[in-house]
Amino acid sequence: MLTALLIMTGIAIVLGAALGYASIRFKVEGDPLVEKIDAILPQTQCGQCGYPGCKPYAQAISNGEADINQCPPGGEEGIRKLADLLGREFKPLSEEHGTEKPKSVARIDEQVCIGCTLCIQACPVDAIVGAAKQMHTVVAPLCTGCELCVAPCPVDCISMVPIAETVETWKWKYPVHELRSAA
Amino acid sequence: MITRLFSFKGGVKPESHKNESSGTPIQKAPLPKRLVIPLRQSIRSTARCLVAPGQRVLKGEHIGEGEGGLGTSVHASTSGTVVEIAPSPMAHASGLETLSIVIEPDGEDRWIDHTPLDLHSVSREEALAWLRGCGIVGMGGAGFPTHVKLGGGRGIDTLVINGAECEPWITCDDRLMRERAPEVLSGAMILRELIGAKQVLVGIEDNKPEAIAAMQAAASGLGDDISVVPVPTLYPAGGEKQLIRVLTGVEIPQGKLGTDFGVQCFNVGTANAVHRAIRFGEPLVSRVITLTGNVARPGNYEVLLGTQVSELLDLAGPKADTDRYIVGGPMMGTELQSLSVPVSKGMNCIIAASPALFPPPPPELPCIRCGACARACPADLQPFELYWFSRAKNFGKAQEYHLFDCIECGCCAFVCPSRIPLVDYYRFAKGEIWARERELQASDQARERFEFRNFRQEREKEEKAAKLAAKAAETRAKLAESGEAAAPAAETEDPKKALVAAALARAKQQQAAVTPKNTDGLTADVQAEIANIEARREKLNPQDADKAP
């Protein structure tokens, strides 16, 4: 009886020590799930999900505060990937957060711009250059198309222009033709 | 000398259809009415335009400067006037537009002054820059800049000149070798010198006996280390890796290049262009192109770059039942999207297709897992696996099965009993993977910039706070120095509050220092009256007592 108790206690102590050591030795910095979710999000930093950027939204999903269908730029594909990662059911994009749009970039009408710098302050990725009372312009390759600069502009000189297909970005189409039902 | 040949795995033997166009000599195409010269001569780089509309240019004049490491120069193909610089469709499967220079020829076809380059008086780098300036790119189809391919000029033992021309219908390299063998070999010798190779092997498929004879005759006077080798006719023997395998026995593994094994490969057309560029100083302004298929006069034509296909086709006379055109061969070529597409450096053949010659593909049937594609694949891949993964959009898995080693030769689709357009699936998957790669890069960049912006804003806030604190400390020090009472809020942590408190204290002191003038020099009566009033007020509002002056 006593031997059995001693053996069990001994095993418990040894395993406890091993686990305790492992939890210190192999401690994971940060939350790996947040990183994984963040990697799926499109990094538009548009805030349409209701959080100030993609990382906070990833954090919110990880904490269970936000749903996975609040990211319009990520679109259906993004939701599918999140559903796969988190083992949840796919659900269509929530309408209150916006709709999926073709990828576009902001363009400033330089004739109308008054140089107020409001758009520069609004841009989450510092993709607008300019100075007070000087003309501003968008660095198109850096623009994520978040539309955050459109609202602050007092003279409405910023428009969103869809990105045109070029020889570099052109892709071969999917060879499978979906059959249409004879309506 | 070559003693034995090797073989590559797989391959197919499609009907060659070479005789249609190989019988007649290369004809010079007449001067077109209009030249459209795209500033992008390959998919990799777009040149910077150097001319303006209205400007007169001579044949061979430099009109576009190559940008970046893969850029090459673009030249006017004939003398004339630049009419406009506008987007125009280019020879690409997408049919998309690219910025092009439109030249109206003046009919004189007058050359700009050009001088040959003496290879022995210049350094190797200068010679490569010369080739770049002459706009020399690979003429087998890919359009990769030759000066880049010549690379460091070290560690190359064997130079392979690719005259295999394995695709059916195409005969432009065949005619070039038959008629201009000395020029091609002269170019090969220049390439050999530039790359530092010991031996030159010219590989020609054995279905071109005339070309082999002409090349062997021309090579006989050039020494032992150059040999013209007939290789068995088996598609795709003209693939770079396949030809290197056949001639040298070197099997280039995945992710490696011929240069890693001391072998480099150039097309015969490229060798000819290099010869023109070095021996005459002529930039690349024309090429030989095969017009064949459903046409009245199939043959090979020497065409100025920028000639529109519609004008070119008039030479060959397409028959009435032609329904589409194929650029390149039937195995790897793509359908021509528009007849206004100009001839580019990598365009080797235009095939007029009719339903009789190229019947529409029969309906695609399910894969029966027969494995015929795997036996035919010259790249040692498993095409059926790649097909399933591409079709299911499982791109990660497709990459695991080495999708990017696929050379899109079309052997698998050729042998497929279910007539599945396999290559279309691979092209689709490759395009999607590249697009994802680009998106990933863009999102990584956006994340980095967003995080830096947050960091910057935080830093600016801190800097502002530090500045404020420093100012507050300064003010306090000044106050202490002037011997006045320390500000009541001196101990408070918030520098802003401290500043406000200090300012308030200062104002109070100033106020205290200024005494109202109407209280100076009052008579005793008035003072007594004031005291009286104050006493009354105190009685009425005791809480005001402390506020009274």
Contacts between the chains, C-beta under 8 A, distances in Angstrom:
chain1	res1	chain2	res2	distance
A	38	B	447	7.5
A	41	B	443	7.9
A	42	B	439	7.7
A	42	B	443	5.7
A	43	B	442	7.8
A	43	B	443	3.8
A	43	B	444	7.4
A	43	B	446	4.0
A	43	B	447	4.6
A	43	B	450	6.9
A	44	B	446	7.0
A	45	B	446	6.5
A	45	B	450	4.8
A	53	B	450	6.1
A	53	B	454	7.9
A	54	B	447	7.2
A	54	B	450	7.6
A	55	B	447	7.9
A	55	B	450	8.0
A	55	B	451	7.9
A	124	B	450	5.3
A	124	B	453	6.4
A	125	B	446	5.2
A	125	B	449	4.1
A	125	B	450	5.4
A	125	B	453	6.6
A	126	B	449	5.8
A	126	B	452	7.5
A	126	B	453	5.2
A	126	B	456	8.0
A	127	B	449	7.5
A	142	B	445	7.1
A	142	B	446	7.7
A	142	B	449	6.7
A	144	B	442	7.6
A	144	B	446	4.8
A	165	B	94	7.5
A	165	B	96	6.5
A	166	B	96	6.6
A	167	B	40	7.0
A	167	B	43	6.2
A	167	B	90	7.0
A	167	B	92	5.6
A	167	B	94	6.3
A	167	B	96	5.2
A	167	B	98	6.2
A	168	B	43	7.4
A	169	B	435	7.0
A	169	B	438	7.3
A	170	B	92	7.6
A	170	B	93	7.9
A	170	B	94	4.0
A	170	B	96	5.9
A	170	B	431	7.6
A	171	B	428	7.2
A	171	B	431	3.4
A	171	B	432	6.3
A	171	B	434	7.7
A	171	B	435	5.7
A	172	B	93	7.2
A	172	B	424	6.7
A	172	B	427	4.0
A	172	B	428	4.6
A	172	B	430	7.6
A	172	B	431	4.7
A	173	B	428	6.7
A	174	B	428	5.4
A	175	B	421	5.6
A	175	B	424	4.0
A	175	B	425	5.6
A	175	B	428	6.1
A	176	B	391	6.7
